[in-house]
Amino acid sequence: NIPVAVYQYHLLRDGSHAFRFFSRGLAAICGLLAEEAVSNADSLFALIHPDDQANMSTSIAESATEQTRWSRDFRLLHRHSGSIVWIHGESQPKTMPDGSTLWNGYLADISEAKRASEELRRAKEGAEAANRAKSDFLANMSHEIRTPMNGVIGMTELVLDTELSSEQ
């Protein structure tokens, strides 16, 4: 009943793979039933966003080879709506006696956090652009005011330092 999908993923030495277990949270995250993922691991891998598939394959292979914790943010395409779902996944690999690798981990939907982060980034960029515009405006106005004021002050000094003629 936790709001993440807990799983056990098994990568065999021959390159075949299977999910040995998936919690029911998977359906809430991406619309795929846990039973479907367990019966066919490729059904979940097919939902990985095309731009993230190569990185996912590489990261899983590295985790298996180096026996390091797997931790990634990636996108899934929701099975029914086709909308993008941002996922954070973590798992710990374990080498089995037959040389295969077994991961125990979880997948969490981080879509809301990603949206909030993106909105914050856009707001920050907007504020920085406004600050640059203000700085540019002040620099230009300072120049536009300073130049004629230097002329007025210079002419005033000339008038004060000399005898006034009728023209002055």
Secondary structure, 3 states (H helix, E strand, C coil): CCCCEEEEEEECCCCCEEEEEECCHHHHHHCCCHHHHHHCCHHHHCCECHHHHHHHHHHHHHHHHHCCCEEEEEEEECCCCCCEEEEEEEEEEEECCCCCEEEEEEEEECHHHHHHHHHHHHHHHHHHHHHHHHHHHHHHHHHHHHHHHHHHHHHHHHHHHCCCCCCC
